[in-house]
């Protein structure tokens, strides 16, 4: 059964093909994606690999140097539902402006 792995601390110059070659040493790789910044298109320094035999890849590659940086490799967690726009905005975020610079309501 294939598992999705989180791969962090990637060198910003690393490619999906290089990552696929590295992980394919430990099992069949189904997919590889490096997450990129929406505006600049530059790597955000992490990605995901879906593969068979993921436990062996985690054991062998977590902490291993790749592109001059020690990788963080673990099983990916499901993404949490987040409000649109993150934690900013909305009533109660920062009431100091609304209430004369004081951090508490009167």
ABEGO torsion letter per residue (X at the ends): XBBBBBBBGBBAABBAAAAAAAAAAAEBBABBBBBBBAAAGBBAGBBBBBBBGAAAAAAAABGBBBGGBBBBBBBBBBBBBBBBGEABEEBGABAAAAAGGBABBX
